[in-house]
Amino acid sequence: MQVLKLGGSVITVKDQPMTADDDNIRRLCEEVKAAWPTPLVIVHGGGSFGHPVAKKYGIAEGFTSERQVLGFTRTHQAMVALNTIIVDTLLDLGVPTISLSPSTFIMTRDGRIEDINLEIVGRLAVKGILPVTYGDAVVDRTKGFSILSGDQLAVRLATGLGASRLLFGVDVDGVYTSNPKLVPEARVIESLPLDKLDGYIKIGEALTTDVTGGMLGKVSEAKTAVNAGIEVFIGNASKAGVILKALRGEAVKGTILKR
């Protein structure tokens, strides 16, 4: 079992609202097909679909006014639209794929997953069906509703399903010593011990609208998976062949998180 998280910055054009990166989506779906069959679950981010809407209505802060009710549903529908593009592409390539909406099988408390039906996801995956789910606006027991990040969901699926590997496909070559989009001399850290994270790593936040935490949030979420003995890899899904090699367990440039 493997879990693949595709970042919103890879599958959408982040500075153009509701704009999918069709070329990247097609290529990544082809790479998934080339690595098939394998028990696999895909989680994707929101990019220019979910994030701008969620930020506009303040969904991540929870229910504070009636105007947010429409925003909650619009955020969810934006994610459905992006998910449909990915699922349709995989189906067109002949990969048996099914969309799973987190708002129908997950509830949070204070923004953290409290209830999740892992049996549904696991049974689909082991039967040779590829579940594709995503960060979503979900019901929250204390806040009314919240934004469930794709990173948190990917880690929970990996730990709950007993995955051997968790792959994060981002738009840079891995975790850097500082934000490579701001600091040209930043270098990729090929092996990152989590106990060194706070001491010498300066991980930049996302440069565009992101209500779920950027790279720092990704690594922070991934700690749980690493501590559970799951191999965590962060690599550049914008580059051809990286995800294919990672799914096959081949050596490829990126960052491996370890205890």
C-alpha positions in Angstrom: 0.0 0.0 0.0 1.2 3.5 -0.9 -0.3 6.9 -0.5 0.4 9.7 -3.0 -0.3 13.3 -2.1 -0.3 15.6 -5.2 0.1 19.3 -4.2 -2.2 21.9 -5.5 0.7 23.9 -6.8 1.5 21.1 -9.3 -2.0 20.3 -10.6 -3.3 23.9 -10.8 -2.1 27.3 -11.9 -2.1 28.8 -8.5 -2.3 32.5 -9.5 -5.3 31.9 -11.8 -8.5 31.0 -9.9 -10.2 27.7 -10.9 -7.5 26.8 -13.5 -6.2 23.3 -13.7 -2.7 22.5 -15.1 -4.0 20.0 -17.6 -0.5 19.1 -18.9 0.8 18.2 -15.4 -2.4 16.3 -14.6 -2.2 14.2 -17.8 1.4 13.4 -17.3 1.0 12.5 -13.6 -1.9 10.3 -14.4 0.1 8.5 -17.1 2.9 8.0 -14.6 0.4 6.5 -12.1 -0.8 4.2 -14.9 2.7 3.1 -15.7 3.3 2.1 -12.0 0.0 0.3 -11.9 -1.2 -2.2 -10.6 -0.3 -1.5 -7.0 -2.5 -0.8 -3.9 -2.5 3.0 -4.1 -4.6 5.9 -2.7 -4.2 9.4 -4.1 -4.9 12.6 -2.2 -4.7 16.0 -3.9 -4.6 19.6 -2.8 -6.8 22.5 -3.7 -4.4 25.0 -5.4 -6.3 27.7 -7.2 -9.6 25.8 -6.8 -10.3 25.4 -3.1 -7.9 27.7 -1.4 -9.1 31.1 -2.7 -12.7 30.3 -1.9 -11.9 29.0 1.6 -9.9 32.1 2.3 -12.6 34.5 1.0 -15.2 33.0 3.4 -12.8 32.3 6.3 -13.8 28.6 6.4 -10.6 27.5 8.1 -11.6 29.5 11.2 -14.9 27.7 11.6 -18.5 29.0 11.6 -18.7 32.6 12.7 -21.5 34.0 10.5 -24.3 32.9 8.2 -22.5 34.2 5.1 -20.0 31.3 5.5 -22.6 28.7 4.8 -22.6 29.4 1.1 -18.8 29.6 1.2 -18.6 26.2 2.8 -20.6 24.7 0.0 -18.7 26.6 -2.7 -15.4 25.5 -1.3 -16.5 21.9 -1.4 -17.8 22.3 -5.0 -14.6 23.8 -6.2 -12.7 20.8 -4.9 -15.2 18.4 -6.6 -14.6 20.2 -9.9 -10.8 19.7 -9.6 -11.2 16.1 -8.4 -13.4 15.4 -11.4 -10.7 16.5 -13.8 -8.2 14.1 -12.2 -10.6 11.1 -12.0 -11.8 11.6 -15.6 -8.2 11.7 -16.8 -7.3 8.4 -15.0 -10.5 6.7 -16.3 -9.7 7.8 -19.8 -6.3 6.1 -19.4 -8.1 2.9 -18.3 -7.2 3.1 -14.6 -10.2 2.0 -12.5 -10.7 5.1 -10.3 -13.3 6.3 -7.9 -13.8 9.7 -6.3 -14.2 9.8 -2.5 -15.4 13.1 -1.0 -14.0 13.6 2.5 -17.1 15.5 3.7 -19.0 12.2 3.4 -16.8 9.9 5.5 -14.7 12.2 7.7 -15.5 14.5 10.7 -13.0 16.7 12.5 -12.8 18.2 15.9 -10.9 21.6 16.1 -9.6 20.9 12.6 -8.1 17.5 13.3 -9.6 14.2 12.0 -11.7 12.5 14.7 -13.9 10.1 12.7 -12.9 8.5 9.4 -14.1 5.3 7.7 -10.9 3.7 6.6 -12.5 0.4 5.7 -14.2 2.0 2.6 -10.8 3.3 1.3 -8.9 0.2 2.1 -11.3 -2.3 0.6 -11.4 -0.3 -2.6 -7.6 -0.1 -2.9 -7.0 -3.8 -2.3 -9.6 -4.7 -4.9 -7.6 -2.9 -7.5 -9.6 0.3 -7.5 -7.8 3.6 -7.2 -9.5 5.9 -4.6 -8.8 9.6 -5.3 -9.7 11.9 -2.5 -8.7 15.5 -1.5 -8.5 18.3 1.0 -12.0 19.4 1.6 -14.4 21.6 3.7 -15.8 19.2 6.3 -18.1 19.2 9.3 -16.3 19.9 12.6 -17.8 19.0 15.9 -16.6 22.1 17.8 -16.1 24.7 15.0 -19.1 23.9 12.9 -16.9 23.3 9.9 -13.3 23.4 9.0 -10.8 22.9 6.2 -9.2 19.4 6.2 -5.8 19.7 4.6 -4.8 17.1 2.0 -1.6 16.7 3.9 -3.3 15.8 7.2 -5.6 13.4 5.3 -2.7 11.7 3.4 -0.9 11.1 6.7 -4.0 9.7 8.4 -4.7 7.4 5.5 -1.1 6.2 5.4 -1.0 5.4 9.1 -4.5 4.0 9.2 -4.1 1.7 6.2 -0.6 0.5 7.2 1.0 2.0 4.1 4.7 1.2 3.5 5.3 4.6 1.8 3.9 8.1 1.7 4.9 10.3 -1.2 4.4 14.0 -1.4 4.5 15.5 -4.9 5.3 19.2 -4.7 6.6 21.9 -7.1 10.2 21.9 -5.8 12.9 19.2 -5.5 12.3 18.4 -1.9 12.9 20.1 1.5 15.5 22.9 1.2 17.7 24.6 3.8 15.5 27.7 3.1 12.8 28.7 0.6 14.4 28.1 -2.9 12.0 30.5 -4.5 13.4 33.3 -2.3 17.0 32.2 -1.6 19.0 31.1 -4.7 21.7 29.3 -2.7 19.2 27.1 -0.9 20.1 23.4 -1.2 18.0 20.2 -1.1 18.3 18.1 2.1 18.3 14.5 0.9 17.9 13.0 4.3 16.1 14.9 7.0 16.0 13.6 10.6 13.0 15.0 12.3 14.8 15.7 15.5 17.0 18.2 13.6 14.0 20.0 12.0 13.7 22.9 14.5 17.4 23.4 14.9 18.8 24.1 11.4 16.0 24.0 8.9 14.2 27.1 7.7 11.2 25.9 5.7 9.3 28.6 3.8 5.6 28.9 3.9 3.6 28.8 0.6 4.1 31.9 -1.5 0.6 32.0 -2.8 -2.8 31.7 -1.1 -2.7 28.5 1.0 -5.0 28.0 4.0 -3.3 24.7 5.0 0.3 25.5 5.9 2.7 25.2 3.0 5.9 23.1 3.2 6.2 23.6 7.0 2.7 22.2 7.5 3.5 19.3 5.2 6.6 18.3 7.1 4.9 18.8 10.5 2.1 16.5 9.5 4.5 13.9 8.1 6.1 13.5 11.5 3.3 11.2 12.5 3.9 8.9 9.6 7.6 8.8 10.1 7.2 7.9 13.7 4.9 5.1 12.7 7.7 3.6 10.6 6.4 4.7 7.2 8.9 5.9 4.6 8.1 9.5 3.6 9.4 11.0 0.4 9.0 14.6 -0.8 9.9 15.2 -4.5 9.2 17.4 -7.5 6.0 16.2 -9.2 6.4 19.0 -11.7 9.3 17.1 -13.3 8.6 14.2 -15.6 9.4 10.7 -14.2 9.9 11.7 -10.5 6.6 10.3 -9.3 6.8 7.2 -11.5 10.2 6.4 -10.1 9.1 7.1 -6.6 6.1 4.8 -6.9 8.3 2.1 -8.2 10.7 2.5 -5.3 13.6 3.6 -7.6 16.2 6.2 -6.6 15.2 9.7 -7.4 16.1 13.2 -6.3 14.1 14.4 -3.3 14.0 14.4 0.5 13.5 11.3 2.7 12.2 12.1 6.2 13.5 9.8 8.9 13.5 9.4 12.6 
